[in-house]
Amino acid sequence: MKTIDLPDVQSSPSQSNFKLTRVGVTGVKKLVTIKRPNKGAAIPLVVTMDLFVDLPASQKGSHMSRNLELVSDIIDVNLQQPVSDLESFCAQIAKLLLEKHDYATVSEVKAEADYFLERTYPSGKKGLEPYKLVAEARAKANRDIKKLIGVRVIGMTACPCAGEVIKTIGKYDQKDIPPTHNQRNITTLMIEVPGDDKSVDANDLIDIAEQSFSSPTYGILKRREEGQLVFNAHKNPKFVEDVVRDVLSAILKKYQNLPDEVMVVVRSESEESIHKHNAFAERVTTLGELRR
């Protein structure tokens, strides 16, 4: 069979001559098996990934099929040999992307997966509650790879402002807990993992986020339990700003062993019940800045 010499259109010169920050593929789904050292059985995760490299001004396009080939090659091995954690998996891909795309100077890999953790319901029964694992890795030519692990957690906040206003205009004793409006809160917490450090665990990050809400939420609640959860949340009203600050405080206490340059990202969004907009707060910082 006669071979056809196909043109490499991607490598042809760019007419516009602008550098592009990120070029790649999004929404790549793969089955990745995670086996944390000394953490029990391996866990299969359906992971959705975004993979990018930068593109020089002189080149027309990126060879995107190389991204998919790279992931497939690694996954075929990982089906037999699990990876230690999602952030290291992303870091491995980010490093290899720069090798595959010799014209690139920066690579970035993002991953997200559904994750379930055993929780005890207010009834005392146990069940699995859903969360999101998120991981990122960024690589630069001839520099160390930055990798982050994080979680996205859903909880509940009760508005402090409305409760205080009701105390003022209503017939409520100052010792009583006034009614207020509730919000579903989605908090994302990410922390950089330096080198091969194994002290950062996603389960701990989930605990930190849930303890920073007015109350955690659950998939199964009977009527009496619903009432008790709302009552407890109203005893612990929080702004979205409070959630972010409480997460930051807990991080400082939990990770005293990590160096100052470790990056921390906390963002929280409360889905309002009495407004058509949502409330949002964020802090991107380092442990050193927080300590100071």
N, C-alpha and C positions, 0 to 999 in steps of 0.2 A: 504494500500500500504506500502510495506516494505521500510523503509528509509535506505539509504546507507551512511555510515560514510566515507566521502571523505577525503583524506589526505590534510593537509595544506602544500603544497609544498613550498610556499613562505616563511614560517616560519622555514623551515629546515636550518641547518647550511650551511654557505658558504664554499666552498672548497678553494677558492682563498684568502679569508680573507682580502679583501680591502674595505675600506669605500668608498661609492659613494656620490658625492656632491648633485646631483639632479637625481631623478627617478620619473617618472610620465607619464602623458598623454598630448598630444598636439593636437591642432586643434579641440577642443570641441566647437561646435556651439550651442548657446542657445539664446532664445528671452528674453531680459531683459528690463523692463520698468523703466525709470528714471523719477523721479519727484523732481526737485530741489525746495527747499523752496522759495516761492515768485517769481518763475520764469515761471509762466504760466502753460500750459498744460503738461501732462505727455508725454514723448517721448519713443516710443518703439525702441530698438536697437537690431540688430542681432549681437551678441557678439561672437568672437572667443577667446577661453581661453586655456592657458597652465597651468597645475597644477603639482607641484613638491613637494616632501619631500626628505630629505637626507636618506641614508640607512646605517645602521651600518655594520661594517666588518663581524660581526657574522651571519648576516641574508642573505639568498639566494636571496630573491626577495621582492618587495613591493606589497601590496594588491591594485592594480591599480583600481579595480572595485569600491573600496570605494570612490575614487575621483569622479567618475561619479554618484554614488548614492547620494553623498553629494550635488553636484550641482543640480541634479534633485529635491531633497527634497526642496532646497531653492527656486528654480525657480517656483515650483508648488505653493508656497506661494506668491511669488512676482508677479505672474500673476494677483493676486487680490490686492496685496499691493506693490506698486512700491518702489524701493530703492531710497535713497536720491541722490546718486551719484555712479559712476562706481568704484572709488577708495575705497569707504567704502564697497561696495559689494565684491571687491577682498579681503579686509582686513577681512571681516567676514568669507569668505571661508578659508583664510590662517589660521585663528585661529582654525576653526573646523577641518582642516586637521591634526593639531597636536593632536587633541583629537581622531580622527579616527585612526591615526597611532601612537600608544603609544611608538613605538620604535624610532620615529623621533625626532630630536631636532630643525630642521629648516624646514619651509615651504615657498613656493613661488608661487604666482599666477600672471599671466600676462593676460591682456585682451585688445582686439582691436575691434573697431567697426566703420563702416561707419557713418558719421555724416554730416548733411547738415545745412548750415547757410545762411540766406538771405543776399544778397549782391546787391548793386546798380551798374549796368553795366555802362561803359562810355557813353552809349546812354541815360542814365537816367532811363531806365527800371530796374525793380527789378526781381531777380531770385534766385534760390537756388544753391549754389556752394558746391561741395563735399570736405570733409576733413576726417581725421582719428582721432578718439579718442583713446588714449592709457592709460592704467592704470596698476600699479604694486603694489603688497603688499608683504612684507616679514615679517614672524613671527619667533621668537626664543622662546624657552621654557622659561617661567617666565620673559619675557621681553616685552616692548611695541612693538606694531606692527608698522612698517614703511610703509607708503602708499604714492604713487606718482600718480599724474594725469598729463596728457600731451596730446599733439596734434602732428600730422604730417601734414605739410602744403606744397603745391607746389606753387612755384613762379618762377620769372625770375631774372637772374643776367646778367649784361653786363660786359665783361672783361675790367678792367682798363688798363691792360698792352698793349694789342693790339691797343687800342685807342691812347695811348701815342706814341707808335712806329709809327703809321700812321701819327701822327702830325709831327714827325721828318722827315720821308721819303717822305711824301706827300706834296701837295701844299694846306695846310690848314692853315687858319689864326688861331691864338691861341684862338680867341673868338668863332670860329666855334666848333660844336660838331662832332668829327671824327667818322667814322663808326668803329665798333668793332664786335666781335663775341658774340653770346648770349648763355646762358646756362639755361636749366631747373633745378631749384634748389629744393631739397626736404629737408626741415628742420624739425627736431624733437625737441620739447621742453618739458621737464618734470620737475616738481617741487614737492617737498615733501609737504604734507598737514599735519601739526601737529595736533594731537587730533581731535576735532570736528570743527576745523576752517573751515568756509565757504567762506572765502575771495578769494580763488583761484577758478576762473571760467574758463572753457575751452574756452568760447567765447573770453575772454580777452587774453588768450594765443594765439589764432588764430590771433587776431589783432596784437599782438606783433610780431609774426613771419612774417605776411604779410607786416608790415611796415618796416621790416628789409631787404627786398629784393630791388633790383633795381626797380622792379615793381611787383605788383600782377598780376595774370593771370586770365582769365575768360573763361567760356565755350562758350559764344556767343560774337563774335566781328564782326562788319561789317568792310569793307575795310578801311574806313577813321579812324575808331577806332583802328584797328590794327596798322596803321601807327603812330597814336598819342601815343599808348602804347609803341611802339618800340622807338620812339623819346624821350619820357619821361624816359625810362629805360637807354638810352644812355647818358642822362644828369645826371644820378645817377649811374655810374658804381661801381661795388663792386666785390671784391674777396670773396671767400667762407669764408675766415677768417673774413672779414668785417661783414658778415651776423651774424656769431656767436657772435662777440663782440657787435654788435648793439642790438642783443637779450639780452645779459647779461646786458647792460646798461639800457634797458627798464625794465627788471625785477627788478633791484635795485630801480628804480623810482616808480614802481607800488606796490611793496611789502615791503615798509618800516616798516610795522607793524609786519612782521614775524621775528622770532628769528634767531640768527646767525647760529644755527646748522641745519637749513633747507637745504636739499640737492637740488642741481640744476644740470640738465643734458641738455646740448645743443649740438646737432650734426647736421651738415649740409653737404650735398653732391651736388655738381654741376655736372650735366651730360654734358660733354664737347661736343662741336659741331665740333671742328677742331682737336681733339685728339681722340685716341681710349681708353683712360683711363678717369677716373673721378677725380675731385678734392674734398677733404674731410677735414673737420675741426671739432674739438670737444672740449668741456670743461666740465669736471665733477668736481663740486666744492660745496661749501656751500655759503650761503648768507654772513656769517661772513668773509670768505676769500675774497669775492668780495668787501665787504665794506672796508676791510683793504688795 
